Amino acid sequence: AGGPTQQSLGGTQAVAGKWTIFDVPLSWVQVLSDHRWSKQFQWDVPADPPPAIARGLGGCGIHNAMLYMRGRPEDFETWGDGWSWEEVLPFYRKSISNQQFGTHGTGGPVSVTSVMSDNISRAFVESCKNAGVRHNHDFNGDTQASREGAGYYQFMITPNGVRASAAAAFLGTGIRPATVTVRPHALVSRVLFDGNKHAWGVEYVRGKNPTNAARSRVTVAANYEVILAAGAVNTPKLLLLSGIGERTSLQRLGIDVIHHSPNVGRGLADGVYAIMQWSSRGGDFERCRLDSWGRRGEDSSYCRDQLSKYAAGDPASVFASPGMSAGAFLRSPYAREKSEPDVQLTLHPWDKYGRAAFAQYGGIASMEIANNHPRSRGRVALRSAHFADPPLFEGPYLRDHNDSMALLWAVRQVREIASRPPLASMFTSELIPGPLVQSDAELRDSVFCGPKQFRQLGRPACDRSELPVNHLAGTCRLGGPNDRLAVVDLQLRVLGVSGLRVADASVMPRPPSGNTHATCMMIGERAADFILKSTPPPIQDGLRRRLSIRLRTAKRRLGL
């Protein structure tokens, strides 16, 4: 469901030359926060806090921060047969062309590259070193110790400075095979099964905002299989609407039970954030915005010049940057494994949270502190049997007291880093949570309910909006024959039925140590391999030819 987004995916609302806001790397925060974009291109899922789930062609690849982060070898030790690090690594490599680290992949259609850095980000990496955190030149290295340390991220951005989403790389204009039809503004209402529990097709409704009263339902039959890739919230919702889930709950809603699968929607995992901010000096990064509701006069001359350069195709424009470049992975005393870097730091050399209380400061730097491996789990369930109703979302945020401990430890570690040169002279004062917030109780309140400074601006007494990392996963867990929690088998086939697979973050039994998008692409490549190996030869040959044509076209587009 959802409409066209990037220019190569049919988007027509150009904001910088021919590019739409979804193409411009610097504008990912605007897509998430500006009401004119978020209302149309995010699912409305009522919850406290609500998740940010993309609703548009490309899924989360159209609004995420574009970080490319593979899993660690240890992340896959519990995934099961066929999913070891050695077995999944070729499928990570298959999708990408890495501009700096050729060993990570050179033949795929998704461009991965490093980006320009800035004074504060470089100072952060140096201060980490001075605080005893080792430098890491490649967060995606193959060894056990590859993730821990401080260094510079890589991003899914093309050499000419455009967002390199998987959707644009595989389905964009001039790349999409003639045999592939994409239907925007189409909401699937259920999977269709025959009397033998074989998935023979899907039913969907057209329209930008289809309602439960929609009378026109379109049925599409599958030649061989149906593959769901709606994400960790909407995939379990669709399975439940189709009669695959906990029997009693489905019957209570009047849904015919196709297969009793009690763990559909359970095991919802996500990281959880704490945030920090400082007033700063000596920074050389200015965060520009696109078309601030038509009020171009509010932009600085620098931003207007940078926008002109970007529209003309200059990859050195600030708009070709995601607005960040540096981060770190730390191992807290609360990590469940001795080698696990459970905390991720991401520095934004600008005011990411845009709170008016700090308008008097000339420069602001922001830090996201993520616990990537919390113990808490949530669930996704049905609110009703109506396809257009949002699901029930019970977020996995700080349900387990232990999840906050790693964050409190990390805030103190970041304070230590900020006290070392050269950051010590660039961060002039701590704004959030503030130098007076010291005790565990005070820090925990700042994490659980948001900084007190935000609440003083008229926000709720307990503002949990900054908690979600939005790396949602685990609601349709894959597993072997003895895994009682599994919803799909080790080849991603939905258990209890035939002709139906899942290929998205919902199948992850353990989310990776960091951003999840690269692992989602790996799962997609793995699913394609499973499908090709199980497809009858005539269909298989046609699929292989189409995939080969797609890959050659993508390589030509990247100049490879």
C-alpha positions in Angstrom: 0.0 0.0 0.0 1.0 3.6 -0.3 1.9 5.8 -3.2 4.9 6.6 -5.4 7.9 8.0 -3.5 11.3 8.4 -5.2 11.6 9.9 -8.7 12.5 6.5 -10.2 9.5 4.9 -8.4 7.0 7.2 -9.9 7.2 10.2 -7.5 6.4 13.5 -9.1 6.5 16.0 -6.3 10.0 17.4 -7.2 11.7 19.5 -4.6 15.3 19.7 -5.9 15.6 19.6 -9.6 13.9 16.3 -10.7 14.4 14.7 -7.2 11.6 14.2 -4.7 12.0 14.6 -1.0 12.5 10.8 -0.7 15.5 11.0 -3.0 17.4 13.6 -1.0 19.5 12.1 1.8 19.4 15.1 4.1 15.6 15.1 4.2 14.9 11.8 5.9 14.0 13.6 9.2 11.6 15.8 7.3 9.8 12.8 5.9 9.4 11.4 9.4 8.5 14.7 11.1 6.7 17.1 8.7 3.0 16.5 8.9 2.4 16.9 5.1 4.7 13.9 4.5 4.2 11.8 7.6 0.4 11.8 7.3 0.5 10.5 3.8 3.5 8.2 4.0 3.3 6.7 7.5 0.9 4.2 8.8 -1.3 5.5 11.6 -0.8 3.0 14.5 -2.2 4.3 17.7 0.2 3.5 20.6 2.3 5.0 23.3 4.8 5.5 21.9 3.7 5.0 18.3 6.0 3.3 15.8 7.1 5.1 12.6 6.2 2.7 9.8 6.6 3.8 6.2 3.6 3.7 3.9 4.9 4.1 0.4 6.6 2.2 -2.4 9.9 1.2 -0.8 8.8 0.7 2.8 11.3 1.8 5.4 13.9 2.3 2.7 12.2 5.6 1.8 12.4 7.3 5.2 15.2 5.6 7.2 18.6 7.2 7.8 20.2 5.0 5.1 22.8 3.4 7.4 24.2 0.2 6.0 25.0 -2.2 8.9 25.3 -5.9 8.5 24.7 -8.3 11.4 27.5 -9.8 13.4 28.5 -13.5 13.1 27.3 -14.1 16.7 23.8 -12.6 15.8 23.1 -15.7 13.7 24.1 -18.4 16.1 20.5 -19.0 17.1 18.8 -18.6 13.7 19.0 -22.2 12.7 20.3 -24.5 9.9 21.0 -22.6 6.7 21.3 -19.2 8.5 24.9 -19.3 9.9 27.2 -16.3 9.3 29.0 -18.2 6.6 25.7 -19.0 4.9 24.2 -15.6 5.0 27.3 -13.5 4.2 27.1 -14.2 0.4 23.6 -12.9 0.4 24.6 -9.7 2.1 27.3 -9.2 -0.5 24.9 -10.0 -3.4 22.7 -6.9 -3.1 25.4 -4.2 -2.8 28.2 -2.4 -4.6 30.4 -0.9 -1.8 32.4 2.1 -3.0 35.1 1.7 -0.3 35.2 -1.9 0.9 35.1 -4.1 -2.2 35.1 -7.3 -0.1 31.6 -6.4 1.2 30.2 -6.7 -2.3 30.8 -5.2 -5.7 28.2 -6.7 -8.1 24.8 -5.6 -6.6 22.5 -2.8 -7.6 22.4 -1.0 -4.1 25.2 1.5 -3.8 26.9 1.7 -0.3 29.4 4.5 0.4 31.0 6.7 3.0 29.9 10.4 3.3 31.6 13.7 4.0 32.2 14.3 7.7 32.3 17.5 9.8 34.3 19.1 12.6 32.2 17.9 15.5 31.9 14.3 14.1 35.6 14.0 13.7 36.1 15.4 17.1 33.8 12.8 18.5 35.8 9.9 17.0 39.0 11.5 18.4 37.5 12.0 21.9 36.3 8.4 21.9 39.9 7.3 21.3 41.0 9.6 24.1 38.4 8.0 26.4 39.7 4.5 25.7 37.3 3.5 22.9 39.3 2.0 20.0 39.0 3.3 16.5 37.0 1.1 14.1 37.7 1.7 10.4 35.0 -0.8 9.3 31.9 -1.5 11.4 31.0 -4.3 8.9 34.2 -6.3 9.3 34.0 -10.1 9.4 35.7 -10.8 12.7 34.2 -11.1 16.1 35.5 -7.8 17.3 34.5 -6.0 14.2 31.6 -4.0 15.6 33.0 -2.5 18.8 34.7 0.9 18.7 34.2 4.4 17.2 34.4 5.4 13.6 32.4 6.4 10.5 29.2 4.8 9.2 28.5 3.8 5.6 25.2 4.7 3.9 23.0 3.5 1.1 23.6 6.5 -1.2 24.5 6.6 -4.9 27.7 8.2 -6.2 25.7 11.2 -7.4 24.2 11.7 -3.9 20.7 10.1 -4.2 19.1 7.7 -1.7 19.9 4.2 -2.9 16.8 2.3 -1.6 16.3 -1.3 -2.4 13.1 -0.5 -4.2 14.7 2.0 -6.5 17.6 -0.4 -7.2 15.4 -3.3 -8.0 12.1 -1.7 -9.2 13.1 1.7 -10.5 12.5 3.2 -13.9 14.5 1.5 -16.6 15.4 -1.4 -14.2 12.0 -3.0 -13.4 11.5 -6.1 -15.6 8.6 -5.9 -18.0 7.1 -8.9 -16.2 6.8 -7.0 -12.9 3.7 -5.0 -12.2 3.7 -2.5 -9.3 0.3 -1.3 -8.0 0.6 1.7 -5.8 -2.2 2.7 -3.5 -3.2 -1.0 -3.1 -4.0 -2.4 0.3 -4.0 -6.2 0.6 -7.0 -7.3 2.8 -6.2 -11.0 3.0 -4.4 -14.0 1.6 -6.8 -16.5 -0.2 -6.6 -20.2 0.5 -8.2 -23.2 -1.1 -9.6 -26.2 0.8 -6.2 -27.8 1.1 -4.7 -24.7 2.9 -2.8 -23.7 -0.2 -2.4 -19.9 -0.7 -3.6 -19.3 -4.2 -3.8 -15.5 -4.3 -4.5 -12.3 -2.5 -7.4 -9.8 -2.3 -6.7 -6.1 -2.3 -8.5 -2.7 -2.4 -7.4 0.3 -4.5 -7.3 3.8 -3.2 -5.1 6.3 -1.3 -7.1 5.7 1.9 -9.3 2.7 1.4 -11.9 2.1 4.1 -13.7 -1.0 5.4 -16.7 0.1 3.4 -14.9 -0.3 0.1 -17.0 -2.5 -2.1 -14.6 -3.1 -5.0 -12.2 -5.9 -4.1 -9.6 -7.1 -6.6 -8.4 -10.7 -6.6 -5.0 -11.7 -7.9 -4.0 -15.4 -8.4 -0.5 -16.6 -7.9 1.2 -18.8 -10.5 3.3 -20.5 -7.8 3.6 -18.7 -4.4 2.5 -15.7 -2.4 5.3 -13.8 -0.7 4.5 -11.4 2.2 7.0 -8.5 2.8 4.8 -6.0 4.7 7.1 -5.7 7.7 7.1 -6.7 11.4 3.7 -5.0 12.0 1.7 -5.5 8.9 2.8 -9.0 8.0 1.4 -10.5 11.2 -1.7 -8.4 10.8 -2.2 -9.8 7.3 -1.7 -13.4 8.5 -4.2 -12.9 11.3 -6.8 -11.3 8.9 -6.2 -14.4 6.7 -7.0 -16.9 9.4 -3.4 -17.8 10.6 -3.0 -17.1 14.3 -4.2 -18.0 17.7 -7.5 -19.9 17.2 -9.5 -18.5 20.1 -8.6 -14.9 19.3 -9.5 -15.3 15.6 -12.8 -17.0 16.4 -13.7 -14.2 18.8 -13.4 -11.7 15.9 -15.4 -14.0 13.6 -12.4 -14.9 11.4 -12.3 -18.4 9.9 -9.3 -20.3 11.2 -7.0 -21.6 8.5 -4.2 -22.7 10.8 -3.8 -22.4 14.6 -0.4 -20.5 14.9 -0.4 -18.9 18.4 2.9 -17.0 18.0 1.9 -14.8 15.0 2.4 -11.2 16.2 4.3 -12.2 19.3 8.0 -11.6 20.1 8.0 -8.0 18.8 11.5 -6.6 19.3 12.8 -3.1 18.9 15.7 -1.1 20.3 15.2 1.7 22.8 16.7 5.2 22.8 18.0 7.7 25.3 19.0 11.1 23.9 21.5 13.8 24.8 22.2 17.3 23.5 24.8 20.0 24.0 25.3 23.6 23.0 28.4 23.6 20.7 30.9 25.8 18.9 33.4 25.3 16.2 31.0 23.1 14.1 30.9 23.5 10.3 27.7 21.6 9.5 24.5 23.5 8.7 21.4 21.4 8.4 19.3 22.8 5.6 15.6 22.0 5.0 13.6 21.5 1.8 10.8 23.9 1.0 9.8 24.9 4.5 6.1 25.0 3.7 6.9 27.3 0.7 8.7 29.9 2.9 12.0 30.0 1.0 12.9 33.3 2.6 13.6 31.5 5.9 16.6 29.7 4.3 20.1 30.9 4.6 22.0 31.9 1.5 24.2 28.9 2.2 21.3 26.5 2.0 19.9 28.1 -1.1 23.3 27.8 -2.8 23.6 24.1 -1.6 20.1 23.3 -2.9 21.0 24.8 -6.3 24.1 22.7 -6.4 22.2 19.5 -5.5 19.6 20.1 -8.1 22.4 20.5 -10.6 23.8 17.1 -9.6 26.6 18.1 -7.3 27.3 15.2 -4.9 29.3 17.5 -2.7 26.2 19.4 -1.7 25.1 19.2 1.9 21.8 17.8 0.7 23.6 14.7 -0.5 24.6 14.0 3.1 22.4 12.2 5.7 23.4 14.8 8.2 25.6 12.5 10.2 28.7 10.4 9.7 30.1 9.1 13.0 29.1 6.7 15.7 30.3 4.1 18.1 29.4 0.7 19.5 30.1 0.0 23.2 29.6 -3.1 25.4 27.9 -2.3 28.6 28.2 -4.4 31.8 24.5 -5.4 31.2 25.2 -7.1 27.8 23.9 -10.6 27.8 27.0 -11.9 26.0 30.6 -11.0 26.8 31.4 -10.1 23.2 28.2 -8.2 22.5 28.3 -4.5 21.8 24.8 -3.8 23.0 25.0 0.1 22.9 25.1 2.2 19.7 25.9 5.9 19.7 25.0 8.1 16.8 26.1 11.7 16.7 24.1 14.3 14.8 26.0 17.6 14.6 22.8 19.7 14.6 19.6 20.1 16.6 17.8 16.8 15.7 14.9 17.4 18.1 14.2 21.0 17.2 12.9 22.2 20.5 12.2 26.0 20.7 13.6 26.2 24.2 17.1 26.0 22.8 16.7 28.6 20.1 19.1 31.0 21.7 22.1 28.7 21.2 24.2 29.2 18.1 25.1 25.5 17.7 23.6 22.3 19.0 24.8 18.7 18.7 22.6 15.7 19.4 23.3 12.1 20.4 21.1 9.0 20.0 22.0 6.2 22.5 20.4 2.9 21.5 20.2 -0.3 23.5 20.1 -2.6 20.5 19.5 -5.8 22.5 16.8 -5.1 25.1 15.1 -8.0 26.8 11.6 -6.6 26.5 9.2 -8.0 23.9 5.8 -6.7 22.7 3.2 -8.0 20.3 1.0 -7.1 17.4 -2.7 -8.2 17.4 -5.9 -7.4 15.6 -8.2 -4.6 16.8 -11.0 -6.0 14.7 -11.6 -8.2 11.7 -11.7 -5.1 9.4 -8.7 -4.8 7.1 -8.5 -1.0 7.2 -8.4 -0.8 11.0 -5.0 -0.3 12.5 -3.6 -3.2 14.5 -3.1 -3.3 18.2 0.5 -2.4 18.9 2.0 -3.2 22.3 5.5 -1.8 22.1 8.5 -3.5 23.7 9.8 -0.4 25.3 11.4 -0.7 28.8 9.0 -3.4 30.0 12.0 -5.1 31.5 13.8 -2.9 34.1 17.2 -4.2 32.9 16.8 -2.5 29.5 17.2 0.9 31.1 20.4 0.0 32.9 22.6 -0.2 29.7 21.2 3.3 28.8 22.0 4.9 32.1 25.5 3.4 31.9 25.9 4.7 28.3 24.8 8.3 29.3 27.6 8.4 31.8 30.1 7.0 29.2 29.1 9.7 26.7 29.7 12.3 29.4 33.2 10.9 29.8 33.8 11.0 26.1 32.5 14.6 25.9 34.9 15.6 28.6 37.9 14.6 26.6 39.6 16.7 23.9 38.8 17.9 21.4 35.1 17.7 22.2 35.6 19.2 25.6 36.3 22.6 24.0 33.5 22.2 21.4 30.6 21.2 23.7 30.1 24.3 25.9 27.3 22.9 28.0 25.1 19.9 28.4 21.5 20.7 27.5 19.8 17.3 27.8 19.4 15.7 30.2 21.4 18.5 31.8 24.4 18.5 34.2 22.1 18.4 37.3 20.6 15.1 36.3 23.0 12.6 37.9 21.3 9.9 40.0 20.0 6.7 38.6 16.4 7.8 39.4 16.9 11.1 37.6 18.5 9.6 34.6 15.8 6.8 34.4 13.1 9.5 34.5 14.8 11.3 31.6 14.8 8.1 29.6 11.3 6.7 30.5 9.4 10.0 30.2 11.7 12.2 28.1 13.8 15.2 29.2 12.1 17.6 31.6 13.0 20.4 29.2 10.6 18.9 26.6 7.8 18.6 29.2 8.2 22.3 30.1 7.3 23.1 26.4 3.8 21.8 26.9 4.5 18.2 26.1 2.8 15.4 28.1 4.0 14.8 31.6 5.5 11.5 30.4 6.6 12.0 26.7 7.7 8.6 25.4 7.9 9.7 21.7 11.7 9.5 21.5 12.0 5.9 22.9 11.5 3.8 19.7 14.5 3.0 17.6 12.1 1.7 14.9 14.0 -1.4 14.1 10.9 -3.6 14.5 11.4 -7.3 14.1 10.5 -10.8 15.3 6.7 -11.1 15.0 6.8 -14.1 12.6 9.9 -15.9 13.9 11.7 -18.4 11.7 12.7 -21.7 13.3 13.5 -25.4 12.9 11.0 -28.3 13.4 11.5 -28.3 17.2 11.0 -24.5 17.7 7.6 -24.1 19.3 7.8 -20.3 18.8 8.3 -20.5 15.0 5.7 -19.1 12.6 7.8 -19.8 9.4 10.2 -22.7 8.7 13.9 -22.3 7.9 13.1 -21.6 4.2 10.6 -18.9 5.2 7.5 -20.9 4.4 4.5 -20.2 6.7 3.9 -23.3 8.8 0.7 -25.2 8.5 -0.1 -24.0 5.0 1.5 -24.2 1.6 2.3 -21.7 -1.1 3.0 -18.8 1.3 6.4 -17.3 2.5 7.4 -14.3 4.5 10.5 -12.3 3.6 11.0 -9.3 6.0 12.1 -8.3 9.4 9.3 -10.2 11.1 11.1 -13.5 10.6 14.2 -12.5 12.6 14.5 -14.7 15.8 17.2 -12.3 17.0 17.6 -8.8 15.5 21.1 -7.9 14.4 23.5 -5.7 16.5 22.7 -2.4 14.8 20.5 -1.1 12.0 18.2 -3.8 10.4 17.8 -2.7 6.8 20.8 -4.5 5.4 19.6 -7.7 7.1 16.2 -7.2 5.6 17.8 -7.1 2.1 19.8 -10.2 3.0 16.6 -12.0 3.9 15.0 -11.0 0.6 18.0 -12.4 -1.3 17.8 -15.6 0.7 14.1 -15.9 0.0 14.8 -15.5 -3.8 17.3 -18.3 -3.6 14.9 -20.6 -1.8 12.2 -19.8 -4.3 14.4 -20.4 -7.3 15.6 -23.7 -6.0 12.1 -24.9 -5.3 10.3 -23.6 -8.4 9.5 -26.0 -11.3 12.1 -25.7 -14.1 10.1 -23.8 -16.7 9.1 -21.1 -14.3 12.6 -21.1 -12.8 14.3 -20.5 -16.1 12.1 -17.5 -16.8 12.8 -16.1 -13.3 16.6 -16.5 -13.7 16.5 -14.7 -17.1 14.5 -11.8 -15.6 16.8 -11.5 -12.6 19.9 -11.5 -14.9 18.4 -8.7 -17.0 17.5 -6.7 -13.9 21.1 -7.0 -12.5 22.8 -6.1 -15.8 20.5 -3.0 -16.1 21.3 -2.0 -12.5 25.0 -2.3 -13.1 24.8 -0.1 -16.2 22.9 2.5 -14.2 25.6 2.6 -11.6 28.3 2.7 -14.2 29.8 -0.7 -13.1 
